Amino acid sequence: MKWYFLNTGFNTGKYNMDFDLSLVNNCKDDEAFFRLYRWKPYCISLGANQSFDSVEIIKVSNDNIDVVKRPTGGRAILHAEELTYSVVYPLKNISSLRSFYCEVNKALKEGLIFYDNRLSSLTLESIEPDLRKLYKEPLSEICFAVSAKNEIKFDGKKLVGSAQRKINNTILQHGSILCGEYHKKITEYLYPAKQEVLNNEMSERTIELENIFNHKTDYERLAESLCKGFEKYFNIKFEKLNPENSIIQL
């Protein structure tokens, strides 16, 4: 199995989602991709089954924030002060979607520990939430308001949120590693407006690297650490690609 690493830097929401799908469409049975990226401008992404009607489009536009649909499930995320990852992997080489979801999060955990050993206390969520019940509540509009099973937590709070989807014979899994607090502003842009309740829940249920360490994130070192974590956990050596490489067709 060949593992490729790409760091595509800052791009728009549409570019980022199109790039993930391009990796899916170009993935061969003996290839896997690990990609890191960021968002410019900041962007709200909605789950594949979530309606654009849940977003205050005029306010979003006035604040120069993109809105895009993810090809995966889950709920709304404001991508801002974060490092986003995606993993694309051939379906034939895994035992189950659930197990692969867990494996990716364990590799991310290894990388986060490389970034700072104080993250050795990270845990994976052990409980699967009742999503049918959750989606009837106001919190259901926000991805980071609840932790899915095997998502990464620090001190009981969600640090990394992920979503996964099988597309033909390939798996796409992508997610957000929270670095700063700007993601919490998601409550300002969603209907119905129950901002105070949602703000309290976001503060109680999420945490960011900059709040853990009380200093700004070194994004370059974080990316390098995540690469090392994947190489250690999966016992691989990445081949690095430029985004313009001919293997990728946008």
N, C-alpha and C positions, 0 to 999 in steps of 0.2 A: 504493500500500500504506500503510495506516494502522498505525503502531506505537504500542501503548499500554504505559505503564509503571505498575507497581503495587509498592508496598512495604507488605506486609501485616504486618510486625513479628513478634512472638512468638505462636505458636499450637501446639496439640498436633500430634502426628504425623498423626493421622487427618484433622484439619482441613487440614493442609498438602497431603496427598496428594489429598484430595477437591477442594481448590481447584484444584490443577493439572489434574485431570480435568475440572473445571467449565470451565476455560479452553479445554480441548480441545473440549468439547461445544458451546461457544458461539462458537468461532472461525469466521469467515467467510472466503471466498476472498480478500478484500482486506484482511484484518486479521492482525496479529501481536502477540504479547504478550511482554513481558519483565518478570518478577516477581522480587523479592527478598524473602526471609523468613528467620525464625529459629525456634527450637524451645523450647517450654516446656511440660512438663518436657523435659529431654534425652531423645533418642529413638534407638533402634536401628531402622534401616530395612533390610529384607531385599529382595533382588532378587525379581522376580516368580516365579522358578522355585526359590527357596531355601526350605527348610522351617523352620517355627517350631521344630522339634525341635533345630535347631542352636544355640538360645539357652537359657541357664539361666534359665528364666522366673521361678523363685522368687527368685533373686538379683536379677534385674532389677527385680522388683516391690518387693523390700525396699529397693532403692536409688532408688526413685521414678523409674525410667526407662521410658518408653513403648517399645513394640515395634509396628512397622507394616510392611506390605508396600508396596513401591513398585510402580507399574504398569509400570516399566521393568525391564530386566535388571540384571546386575551382582551384586555380593555385598554383604555386611553393612557398614554404616557406623554409627558412633556419632555422631549429630549433636549437637554441644555448642557449643564455641567456634569457630563458623564463621559465614559468611554463605552462604546457599543461594540459588541462582538457578534459574529455569526459563524456558524459551523455548518458546512455542507458535506454530507456523507452518504455513500451508497447504501441503500436499504438492505441489500443482500448480505452485508457484512456485520449485521447486528442481530442480537437475539430478540430484542423488543424495543419499541419506542420508549417505554418507560425506563428501561435499564440504560438506554443511551442518554436520555435526559439527565439521569443521575450521574453517569460517567463524565459528561461534559461539565457538570457543576463541580464535580470533584477535581477535575483538571483546572478549572478556574480558581478553585480554592487553593490549590498548590501554587498557582501563580500569584495570588494575593498574598500568600505567606512569604513568597520570595520578595515581594514588594516591601513588606514590613512584617517582621516576626511577631509583632503584637497581634497580628491577625491569625495566629495559631489557634485561637479560641473560636474561630468561625465554625458554625454548625450548619447542617442541612435540615430543613424543615421535615419533621417526621410524620406530620398529619396531613391528609388530603382533605381540603375544605369541601363542603357541600355546595357545589357551584350552582345547582338549581335553586337552592334557598338563597344563596348570596346574590344572584342576579335579580332578585326581587327587592333588594335593599339599595339605598342611595350610594353606598360604597361600591356597588357593582360597576359603576362607570369608570373607576380608577384602578389601574393595574396594581399599583404599589400599595393599595389599601389592604391587600390580603396576600399571604404567602402560599403558593402551591407547594405540594410535596416535593422535597429535594432542592428547593431554592435556598440560596445562601443567606444566612442571618448572622448578625453580630449582636451579642448581648440581647438576644430575643427579638431584634428588629431586622427587617428586610434590607439587605445591602445590594443584592443582585436579583433582578427580575428577568425571567426568560419565557419564551413561547416557542412552540415546536409545531411543525406540520410535515406530513408526508406528501410529497408532490411526485406523482408517478413512481419511479423507482429510487427516489432520492429523499433524504431528510434535510430539511432546513430548520435549524435552531438558532435563534438570535435573542439578544437580551442586553440590558443596560446595567452597567456598574456605576452606581451613584457616587459621584465625587463631591459635588456641591449641592446646595439646597434649592436651586432655582426650580427643580422639578416640581416642588410643592405648589408652585403657582398654577398648576393645572386646574385647581379648584376655581380659579377666576374665570375660566373659559368654558365651563360645562353647564349644561342644563340637566336637571333642575337645579337652581342655585340654592344649595344648602351649605354655603361656604364655611360657616363657623364649625359645623359638625365635621365636615370633611377635613378642614384644616387640623382640627384636634386629632382626628384619626391618623392623618398622615404623619403628624409629629410623633404620635405614640407608636406607630408601626414601622417607620422607616428610619434609616440612619445612613450617613454619608461618610466617605473617607475623611473629608476635611473636618467633620465634627469629631471623628474618632481621634485624629492626630493633631487637630488644632493648627494646621498649616495647609497651604495650597498644594494641590495634587501635582506631582511631577508626571505628566502624561506620557512622556517619552520613556521614562523608567518603568512606569506601570505597564506599558505595552511590552517592553522587553521582558519584564517579570512574568507576564502572562504567557509569552512564548516559551520561556523556560519551564513554566508549570506544565504546559501541554506536552512538551518534549519529555519531561520527567514522568508524568503520569501515564502517557500512552507509549513510552519507550520508543520515541521517534526522533528524527532530525528533519526540521523543516527545510524545504526548498523555497526560497523567497522569490516572489513575483512582483514586478511592477504592475500597477493597475492597467497600463497600456499594453501589457503583454498580449500576444495574439491568441493565447488560450482563452481569454475573456472576450466575449462578443456582446457589447451593449447595443 
